[in-house]
Amino acid sequence: MTDDIPFDKNFELAPGRVQAVMPGVRRLLANNPGPFTFKGTVSYIVGQGRVAIIDPGPLDEAHIAALIEAVRGETVTHIFVTHTHRDHSPAVPAIKAATGAPTFGEGPHRPARPLNVGEAPRLDASGDRDFRPDTALADGDIVAGDGWAIEAVATPGHTANHMAFALKGTDVLFSGDHVMAWSTPVVAPPDGAMSDYMASLQKLARRGETIYFPGHGGAVRDAPRFVERYIRHRQAREESILRRLGKGEADIASIVRAIYIGLDPRLVRAAGLSVLAHLEDLVARGLVATEGAPSVEGRYRLADGGSAG
């Protein structure tokens, strides 16, 4: 299923080492590898002398110390956060305390939809509910620094408050977890919503940036074409779900077994939540039916007008 996306899993960067990726942009890797984080979370430093930090990362003392050391002799004027999963924003208070820089982001962590009674627990790598940006950014806002300017690009889907940042005057966009070279992100209710995610992909596909620097792994090259592959991949996943339901009513566990072949056991729960995200969207569009609100425990069937492909 993922063979349709030209993933690039080459990423050789030692944790804590500062690496220049283009003039005026440096990156550091946190030592928090895992099935959702790949080799770890990447923090970025934009500018020279008076700089911005994008995604300070997890609450990891070694990474925080390395990030502070990387800007020694410089002034941090802005701290940007793409979203509030615990591998991206919990280091913010320490970096803010060390630098005095104000924080910028879309807003606090929140569910993408109203929660239902008995809501399934979130993924372990879920929300940082303590982060509140000093300045809440809206789509299209531009924040200018010394020799650089960043445009806020609202990209809800992976989380409700996910935001990418375009580096004005370049063809670069910091894509957070929305688009990554090494994998597709988990879209897991209630933090994420598939309808929002697909709309945000379509939005990025219409933009002009050709290089994305993501929150995990290396750069995405030829980004608009890569995003189109992402879109087709998700559409194919949706079609696989509909085909499985065309064979009869099923629960999420059965759907996961049918459409995720050779899945890493550590990702089974995440796959189930991703399927739930697709099902929420399919139910809202009238293609799939279930009793009550879509849930992890629900059973699903094709609705009248649904298609098995």
C-alpha atoms as a printed R data frame, in Angstrom:
    type eleno elety resid chain resno       x      y      z
1   ATOM     1    CA   MET     A     1   0.000  0.000  0.000
2   ATOM     2    CA   THR     A     2   2.892  2.389  0.737
3   ATOM     3    CA   ASP     A     3   4.748  1.394 -2.423
4   ATOM     4    CA   ASP     A     4   2.956  4.222 -4.232
5   ATOM     5    CA   ILE     A     5   4.914  6.835 -2.236
6   ATOM     6    CA   PRO     A     6   8.658  7.238 -2.910
7   ATOM     7    CA   PHE     A     7   9.682  7.284  0.746
8   ATOM     8    CA   ASP     A     8  13.219  8.305  1.654
9   ATOM     9    CA   LYS     A     9  14.443  6.763  4.912
10  ATOM    10    CA   ASN     A    10  18.003  8.000  4.548
11  ATOM    11    CA   PHE     A    11  18.632 10.314  7.470
12  ATOM    12    CA   GLU     A    12  22.058 10.322  9.058
13  ATOM    13    CA   LEU     A    13  22.203 12.923 11.797
14  ATOM    14    CA   ALA     A    14  23.577 12.243 15.264
15  ATOM    15    CA   PRO     A    15  21.428 13.526 18.137
16  ATOM    16    CA   GLY     A    16  22.584 16.892 19.376
17  ATOM    17    CA   ARG     A    17  24.751 17.717 16.357
18  ATOM    18    CA   VAL     A    18  23.986 20.995 14.606
19  ATOM    19    CA   GLN     A    19  23.672 20.641 10.837
20  ATOM    20    CA   ALA     A    20  23.154 23.410  8.279
21  ATOM    21    CA   VAL     A    21  20.555 22.365  5.692
22  ATOM    22    CA   MET     A    22  20.553 25.613  3.674
23  ATOM    23    CA   PRO     A    23  21.790 29.154  4.195
24  ATOM    24    CA   GLY     A    24  20.095 30.468  7.306
25  ATOM    25    CA   VAL     A    25  18.578 27.155  8.449
26  ATOM    26    CA   ARG     A    26  20.106 24.663 10.887
27  ATOM    27    CA   ARG     A    27  18.674 21.539 12.487
28  ATOM    28    CA   LEU     A    28  19.226 19.304 15.512
29  ATOM    29    CA   LEU     A    29  17.881 15.830 16.199
30  ATOM    30    CA   ALA     A    30  16.428 14.788 19.556
31  ATOM    31    CA   ASN     A    31  17.339 11.307 20.771
32  ATOM    32    CA   ASN     A    32  13.745 10.016 20.879
33  ATOM    33    CA   PRO     A    33  13.537  7.379 18.138
34  ATOM    34    CA   GLY     A    34  10.442  5.211 17.824
35  ATOM    35    CA   PRO     A    35   7.767  3.860 15.494
36  ATOM    36    CA   PHE     A    36   6.039  7.261 15.344
37  ATOM    37    CA   THR     A    37   9.107  9.506 15.549
38  ATOM    38    CA   PHE     A    38  11.490  7.648 13.181
39  ATOM    39    CA   LYS     A    39  15.009  8.605 14.346
40  ATOM    40    CA   GLY     A    40  13.699 11.398 16.554
41  ATOM    41    CA   THR     A    41  12.188 14.866 16.498
42  ATOM    42    CA   VAL     A    42  13.976 17.527 14.457
43  ATOM    43    CA   SER     A    43  14.239 21.093 15.784
44  ATOM    44    CA   TYR     A    44  15.127 23.928 13.396
45  ATOM    45    CA   ILE     A    45  16.961 27.218 13.877
46  ATOM    46    CA   VAL     A    46  16.132 29.942 11.363
47  ATOM    47    CA   GLY     A    47  18.363 32.962 10.834
48  ATOM    48    CA   GLN     A    48  21.750 34.098 12.076
49  ATOM    49    CA   GLY     A    49  22.417 36.261 15.098
50  ATOM    50    CA   ARG     A    50  18.774 36.946 15.902
51  ATOM    51    CA   VAL     A    51  17.054 33.641 15.293
52  ATOM    52    CA   ALA     A    52  13.851 31.641 15.564
53  ATOM    53    CA   ILE     A    53  13.505 28.081 16.825
54  ATOM    54    CA   ILE     A    54  10.864 25.812 15.296
55  ATOM    55    CA   ASP     A    55   9.653 22.880 17.427
56  ATOM    56    CA   PRO     A    56  11.905 22.769 20.513
57  ATOM    57    CA   GLY     A    57  10.947 19.107 20.844
58  ATOM    58    CA   PRO     A    58  10.331 16.688 23.713
59  ATOM    59    CA   LEU     A    59  11.087 17.187 27.385
60  ATOM    60    CA   ASP     A    60  14.606 15.832 27.050
61  ATOM    61    CA   GLU     A    61  17.400 17.526 28.997
62  ATOM    62    CA   ALA     A    62  20.135 16.554 26.541
63  ATOM    63    CA   HIS     A    63  18.238 17.931 23.566
64  ATOM    64    CA   ILE     A    64  17.309 21.121 25.400
65  ATOM    65    CA   ALA     A    65  20.963 21.638 26.383
66  ATOM    66    CA   ALA     A    66  22.125 21.005 22.806
67  ATOM    67    CA   LEU     A    67  19.567 23.450 21.411
68  ATOM    68    CA   ILE     A    68  20.612 26.157 23.871
69  ATOM    69    CA   GLU     A    69  24.275 25.519 23.087
70  ATOM    70    CA   ALA     A    70  23.533 25.743 19.344
71  ATOM    71    CA   VAL     A    71  22.355 29.351 19.749
72  ATOM    72    CA   ARG     A    72  25.037 30.415 22.210
73  ATOM    73    CA   GLY     A    73  26.099 33.973 21.374
74  ATOM    74    CA   GLU     A    74  22.881 34.560 19.433
75  ATOM    75    CA   THR     A    75  19.512 35.987 20.466
76  ATOM    76    CA   VAL     A    76  16.415 33.816 20.116
77  ATOM    77    CA   THR     A    77  13.587 36.178 19.211
78  ATOM    78    CA   HIS     A    78  10.794 33.716 18.352
79  ATOM    79    CA   ILE     A    79   9.770 30.143 19.211
80  ATOM    80    CA   PHE     A    80   7.379 28.480 16.752
81  ATOM    81    CA   VAL     A    81   5.415 25.285 17.405
82  ATOM    82    CA   THR     A    82   3.896 23.262 14.570
83  ATOM    83    CA   HIS     A    83   1.617 21.281 16.904
84  ATOM    84    CA   THR     A    84   1.262 20.033 20.431
85  ATOM    85    CA   HIS     A    85   2.141 16.356 20.396
86  ATOM    86    CA   ARG     A    86   4.495 15.519 23.224
87  ATOM    87    CA   ASP     A    87   7.475 15.011 20.933
88  ATOM    88    CA   HIS     A    88   7.297 18.599 19.620
89  ATOM    89    CA   SER     A    89   6.304 21.177 22.236
90  ATOM    90    CA   PRO     A    90   7.123 20.113 25.850
91  ATOM    91    CA   ALA     A    91  10.639 21.614 25.656
92  ATOM    92    CA   VAL     A    92   9.119 25.050 25.055
93  ATOM    93    CA   PRO     A    93   9.082 26.203 28.727
94  ATOM    94    CA   ALA     A    94  12.778 25.412 29.184
95  ATOM    95    CA   ILE     A    95  13.782 27.119 25.938
96  ATOM    96    CA   LYS     A    96  11.589 30.107 26.725
97  ATOM    97    CA   ALA     A    97  13.076 30.369 30.233
98  ATOM    98    CA   ALA     A    98  16.603 30.250 28.822
99  ATOM    99    CA   THR     A    99  16.022 32.729 26.008
100 ATOM   100    CA   GLY     A   100  13.078 34.918 26.992
101 ATOM   101    CA   ALA     A   101  11.629 34.466 23.500
102 ATOM   102    CA   PRO     A   102   7.854 34.589 22.963
103 ATOM   103    CA   THR     A   103   6.028 31.590 21.526
104 ATOM   104    CA   PHE     A   104   3.921 31.342 18.379
105 ATOM   105    CA   GLY     A   105   1.473 28.648 17.278
106 ATOM   106    CA   GLU     A   106  -2.074 28.036 16.174
107 ATOM   107    CA   GLY     A   107  -3.420 27.477 19.669
108 ATOM   108    CA   PRO     A   108  -3.645 24.977 22.528
109 ATOM   109    CA   HIS     A   109  -4.148 21.270 22.099
110 ATOM   110    CA   ARG     A   110  -7.773 20.289 21.546
111 ATOM   111    CA   PRO     A   111  -9.805 17.504 19.967
112 ATOM   112    CA   ALA     A   112 -10.688 17.797 16.301
113 ATOM   113    CA   ARG     A   113 -14.323 17.039 17.102
114 ATOM   114    CA   PRO     A   114 -16.602 16.864 20.160
115 ATOM   115    CA   LEU     A   115 -15.786 13.864 22.330
116 ATOM   116    CA   ASN     A   116 -18.283 11.111 22.995
117 ATOM   117    CA   VAL     A   117 -18.909  9.347 26.279
118 ATOM   118    CA   GLY     A   118 -16.535  6.412 26.536
119 ATOM   119    CA   GLU     A   119 -14.087  7.930 24.046
120 ATOM   120    CA   ALA     A   120 -11.170  5.620 23.319
121 ATOM   121    CA   PRO     A   121  -7.884  6.702 24.937
122 ATOM   122    CA   ARG     A   122  -5.479  8.648 22.794
123 ATOM   123    CA   LEU     A   123  -2.174  7.348 21.531
124 ATOM   124    CA   ASP     A   124   0.643  7.349 24.080
125 ATOM   125    CA   ALA     A   125   2.466  9.962 21.973
126 ATOM   126    CA   SER     A   126  -0.435 12.356 22.215
127 ATOM   127    CA   GLY     A   127  -1.113 15.829 23.427
128 ATOM   128    CA   ASP     A   128   0.822 18.418 25.359
129 ATOM   129    CA   ARG     A   129  -2.064 20.145 27.098
130 ATOM   130    CA   ASP     A   130   0.125 22.689 28.873
131 ATOM   131    CA   PHE     A   131   1.255 24.660 25.820
132 ATOM   132    CA   ARG     A   132  -0.418 28.000 25.168
133 ATOM   133    CA   PRO     A   133   1.217 30.238 22.567
134 ATOM   134    CA   ASP     A   134   1.958 33.811 23.546
135 ATOM   135    CA   THR     A   135   0.724 34.739 20.077
136 ATOM   136    CA   ALA     A   136  -1.965 32.650 18.389
137 ATOM   137    CA   LEU     A   137  -1.432 32.594 14.632
138 ATOM   138    CA   ALA     A   138  -4.118 32.469 11.966
139 ATOM   139    CA   ASP     A   139  -3.688 31.093  8.479
140 ATOM   140    CA   GLY     A   140  -1.722 33.564  6.370
141 ATOM   141    CA   ASP     A   141  -0.239 35.535  9.249
142 ATOM   142    CA   ILE     A   142   3.344 36.627  8.632
143 ATOM   143    CA   VAL     A   143   5.885 36.935 11.429
144 ATOM   144    CA   ALA     A   144   9.050 38.833 10.535
145 ATOM   145    CA   GLY     A   145  12.423 38.487 12.210
146 ATOM   146    CA   ASP     A   146  15.912 39.756 11.487
147 ATOM   147    CA   GLY     A   147  16.551 38.759  7.870
148 ATOM   148    CA   TRP     A   148  13.705 36.251  7.675
149 ATOM   149    CA   ALA     A   149   9.915 36.096  7.598
150 ATOM   150    CA   ILE     A   150   7.621 33.152  8.211
151 ATOM   151    CA   GLU     A   151   4.090 32.659  6.902
152 ATOM   152    CA   ALA     A   152   1.690 30.614  9.036
153 ATOM   153    CA   VAL     A   153  -0.037 27.906  7.005
154 ATOM   154    CA   ALA     A   154  -2.887 26.243  8.893
155 ATOM   155    CA   THR     A   155  -2.790 22.493  8.196
156 ATOM   156    CA   PRO     A   156  -5.216 20.771 10.586
157 ATOM   157    CA   GLY     A   157  -5.584 17.017 10.336
158 ATOM   158    CA   HIS     A   158  -2.757 15.316 12.230
159 ATOM   159    CA   THR     A   159  -3.897 17.533 15.088
160 ATOM   160    CA   ALA     A   160  -6.555 20.219 15.150
161 ATOM   161    CA   ASN     A   161  -3.902 22.871 15.818
162 ATOM   162    CA   HIS     A   162  -1.287 21.727 13.307
163 ATOM   163    CA   MET     A   163   0.436 24.566 11.475
164 ATOM   164    CA   ALA     A   164   3.167 24.547  8.831
165 ATOM   165    CA   PHE     A   165   5.524 27.486  8.379
166 ATOM   166    CA   ALA     A   166   6.636 28.808  4.984
167 ATOM   167    CA   LEU     A   167   9.966 30.618  4.861
168 ATOM   168    CA   LYS     A   168   9.182 33.688  2.785
169 ATOM   169    CA   GLY     A   169  11.442 34.430 -0.153
170 ATOM   170    CA   THR     A   170  12.454 30.771 -0.470
171 ATOM   171    CA   ASP     A   171  10.856 27.552 -1.734
172 ATOM   172    CA   VAL     A   172  10.970 26.032  1.779
173 ATOM   173    CA   LEU     A   173   8.135 25.034  4.100
174 ATOM   174    CA   PHE     A   174   8.524 23.531  7.575
175 ATOM   175    CA   SER     A   175   5.853 20.835  7.393
176 ATOM   176    CA   GLY     A   176   5.830 19.463 10.955
177 ATOM   177    CA   ASP     A   177   4.190 16.039 10.940
178 ATOM   178    CA   HIS     A   178   1.769 16.794  8.121
179 ATOM   179    CA   VAL     A   179   4.082 15.636  5.323
180 ATOM   180    CA   MET     A   180   7.270 13.633  5.940
181 ATOM   181    CA   ALA     A   181   9.733 11.966  3.588
182 ATOM   182    CA   TRP     A   182  10.030  8.723  5.567
183 ATOM   183    CA   SER     A   183   6.360  7.827  6.211
184 ATOM   184    CA   THR     A   184   2.785  9.009  6.334
185 ATOM   185    CA   PRO     A   185   1.684 10.421  9.708
186 ATOM   186    CA   VAL     A   186  -0.916  8.890 11.960
187 ATOM   187    CA   VAL     A   187  -4.271 10.667 11.812
188 ATOM   188    CA   ALA     A   188  -5.837  9.520 15.064
189 ATOM   189    CA   PRO     A   189  -9.187 10.686 16.466
190 ATOM   190    CA   PRO     A   190  -9.972 12.591 18.536
191 ATOM   191    CA   ASP     A   191  -6.771 14.619 18.120
192 ATOM   192    CA   GLY     A   192  -6.914 14.372 14.323
193 ATOM   193    CA   ALA     A   193  -9.569 14.263 11.615
194 ATOM   194    CA   MET     A   194  -9.212 12.719  8.156
195 ATOM   195    CA   SER     A   195 -11.477 15.250  6.444
196 ATOM   196    CA   ASP     A   196  -9.291 18.081  7.760
197 ATOM   197    CA   TYR     A   197  -6.125 16.211  6.863
198 ATOM   198    CA   MET     A   198  -7.157 15.635  3.257
199 ATOM   199    CA   ALA     A   199  -8.234 19.265  2.859
200 ATOM   200    CA   SER     A   200  -4.863 20.409  4.200
201 ATOM   201    CA   LEU     A   201  -3.026 18.133  1.754
202 ATOM   202    CA   GLN     A   202  -4.999 19.639 -1.114
203 ATOM   203    CA   LYS     A   203  -4.091 23.080  0.194
204 ATOM   204    CA   LEU     A   204  -0.359 22.280  0.277
205 ATOM   205    CA   ALA     A   205  -0.506 20.725 -3.194
206 ATOM   206    CA   ARG     A   206  -1.617 24.122 -4.529
207 ATOM   207    CA   ARG     A   207   1.290 25.984 -2.925
208 ATOM   208    CA   GLY     A   208   4.596 26.684 -4.600
209 ATOM   209    CA   GLU     A   209   7.136 25.433 -2.057
210 ATOM   210    CA   THR     A   210   9.208 22.552 -3.461
211 ATOM   211    CA   ILE     A   211  11.212 21.590 -0.345
212 ATOM   212    CA   TYR     A   212   9.684 20.617  2.990
213 ATOM   213    CA   PHE     A   213  11.656 20.279  6.209
214 ATOM   214    CA   PRO     A   214   9.543 17.959  8.393
215 ATOM   215    CA   GLY     A   215   9.446 17.220 12.101
216 ATOM   216    CA   HIS     A   216  10.974 13.779 11.566
217 ATOM   217    CA   GLY     A   217  13.472 12.582  8.994
218 ATOM   218    CA   GLY     A   218  15.008 14.319  6.034
219 ATOM   219    CA   ALA     A   219  13.767 16.851  3.537
220 ATOM   220    CA   VAL     A   220  10.869 16.235  1.167
221 ATOM   221    CA   ARG     A   221  11.985 17.078 -2.373
222 ATOM   222    CA   ASP     A   222   9.675 17.912 -5.281
223 ATOM   223    CA   ALA     A   223   7.087 18.504 -2.567
224 ATOM   224    CA   PRO     A   224   3.925 19.214 -4.625
225 ATOM   225    CA   ARG     A   225   4.297 15.923 -6.481
226 ATOM   226    CA   PHE     A   226   5.079 14.115 -3.223
227 ATOM   227    CA   VAL     A   227   1.912 15.568 -1.664
228 ATOM   228    CA   GLU     A   228  -0.115 14.325 -4.640
229 ATOM   229    CA   ARG     A   229   1.241 10.834 -3.897
230 ATOM   230    CA   TYR     A   230   0.156 11.275 -0.269
231 ATOM   231    CA   ILE     A   231  -3.348 12.188 -1.447
232 ATOM   232    CA   ARG     A   232  -3.598  9.171 -3.757
233 ATOM   233    CA   HIS     A   233  -2.335  6.924 -0.991
234 ATOM   234    CA   ARG     A   234  -5.082  8.053  1.394
235 ATOM   235    CA   GLN     A   235  -7.692  7.732 -1.321
236 ATOM   236    CA   ALA     A   236  -6.506  4.173 -1.988
237 ATOM   237    CA   ARG     A   237  -6.764  3.391  1.733
238 ATOM   238    CA   GLU     A   238 -10.331  4.644  1.689
239 ATOM   239    CA   GLU     A   239 -11.116  2.460 -1.318
240 ATOM   240    CA   SER     A   240  -9.638 -0.564  0.487
241 ATOM   241    CA   ILE     A   241 -11.928  0.059  3.455
242 ATOM   242    CA   LEU     A   242 -14.955  0.313  1.196
243 ATOM   243    CA   ARG     A   243 -13.973 -2.898 -0.607
244 ATOM   244    CA   ARG     A   244 -13.695 -4.728  2.718
245 ATOM   245    CA   LEU     A   245 -17.095 -3.446  3.790
246 ATOM   246    CA   GLY     A   246 -18.455 -4.545  0.413
247 ATOM   247    CA   LYS     A   247 -17.883 -8.097  1.658
248 ATOM   248    CA   GLY     A   248 -20.008 -7.493  4.743
249 ATOM   249    CA   GLU     A   249 -20.235 -5.633  8.027
250 ATOM   250    CA   ALA     A   250 -16.985 -5.470  9.984
251 ATOM   251    CA   ASP     A   251 -15.352 -4.005 13.058
252 ATOM   252    CA   ILE     A   252 -12.156 -1.980 12.934
253 ATOM   253    CA   ALA     A   253  -9.906 -4.880 13.960
254 ATOM   254    CA   SER     A   254 -11.153 -6.909 10.988
255 ATOM   255    CA   ILE     A   255 -10.607 -3.997  8.627
256 ATOM   256    CA   VAL     A   256  -7.052 -3.482  9.899
257 ATOM   257    CA   ARG     A   257  -6.225 -7.155  9.341
258 ATOM   258    CA   ALA     A   258  -7.631 -6.980  5.818
259 ATOM   259    CA   ILE     A   259  -5.900 -3.831  4.593
260 ATOM   260    CA   TYR     A   260  -2.618 -3.595  6.549
261 ATOM   261    CA   ILE     A   261  -0.473 -6.511  5.443
262 ATOM   262    CA   GLY     A   262   2.751 -7.143  7.344
263 ATOM   263    CA   LEU     A   263   2.057 -4.362  9.841
264 ATOM   264    CA   ASP     A   264   4.557 -3.751 12.644
265 ATOM   265    CA   PRO     A   265   2.739 -5.000 15.787
266 ATOM   266    CA   ARG     A   266   3.666 -1.749 17.533
267 ATOM   267    CA   LEU     A   267   1.515  0.105 15.010
268 ATOM   268    CA   VAL     A   268  -1.664 -1.984 15.187
269 ATOM   269    CA   ARG     A   269  -3.412  0.385 17.581
270 ATOM   270    CA   ALA     A   270  -2.392  3.413 15.522
271 ATOM   271    CA   ALA     A   271  -3.649  1.702 12.364
272 ATOM   272    CA   GLY     A   272  -6.993  1.133 14.064
273 ATOM   273    CA   LEU     A   273  -7.267  4.813 14.926
274 ATOM   274    CA   SER     A   274  -6.320  5.749 11.363
275 ATOM   275    CA   VAL     A   275  -9.075  3.473 10.074
276 ATOM   276    CA   LEU     A   276 -11.455  5.132 12.543
277 ATOM   277    CA   ALA     A   277 -10.469  8.522 11.102
278 ATOM   278    CA   HIS     A   278 -11.321  7.280  7.604
279 ATOM   279    CA   LEU     A   279 -14.594  5.805  8.841
280 ATOM   280    CA   GLU     A   280 -15.600  9.051 10.546
281 ATOM   281    CA   ASP     A   281 -15.137 10.795  7.211
282 ATOM   282    CA   LEU     A   282 -16.947  8.083  5.253
283 ATOM   283    CA   VAL     A   283 -19.892  8.134  7.671
284 ATOM   284    CA   ALA     A   284 -20.088 11.938  7.448
285 ATOM   285    CA   ARG     A   285 -20.158 11.659  3.652
286 ATOM   286    CA   GLY     A   286 -22.941  9.079  3.755
287 ATOM   287    CA   LEU     A   287 -20.888  6.217  2.281
288 ATOM   288    CA   VAL     A   288 -20.662  4.098  5.443
289 ATOM   289    CA   ALA     A   289 -23.156  3.488  8.236
290 ATOM   290    CA   THR     A   290 -22.781  2.544 11.891
291 ATOM   291    CA   GLU     A   291 -24.938  2.605 14.993
292 ATOM   292    CA   GLY     A   292 -24.479  5.871 16.846
293 ATOM   293    CA   ALA     A   293 -21.333  7.934 16.524
294 ATOM   294    CA   PRO     A   294 -18.285  6.289 14.937
295 ATOM   295    CA   SER     A   295 -16.115  4.668 17.596
296 ATOM   296    CA   VAL     A   296 -13.306  2.150 17.971
297 ATOM   297    CA   GLU     A   297 -15.829 -0.423 19.218
298 ATOM   298    CA   GLY     A   298 -18.366  0.173 16.436
299 ATOM   299    CA   ARG     A   299 -19.352 -2.078 13.563
300 ATOM   300    CA   TYR     A   300 -19.507 -0.651 10.081
301 ATOM   301    CA   ARG     A   301 -21.310 -1.415  6.833
302 ATOM   302    CA   LEU     A   302 -21.784  0.169  3.460
303 ATOM   303    CA   ALA     A   303 -24.576  2.730  3.488
304 ATOM   304    CA   ASP     A   304 -27.118  3.073  0.740
305 ATOM   305    CA   GLY     A   305 -25.181  4.886 -1.941
306 ATOM   306    CA   GLY     A   306 -21.861  3.585 -0.633
307 ATOM   307    CA   SER     A   307 -19.500  1.895 -3.042
308 ATOM   308    CA   ALA     A   308 -17.236 -1.100 -2.735
309 ATOM   309    CA   GLY     A   309 -15.160  0.153 -5.643
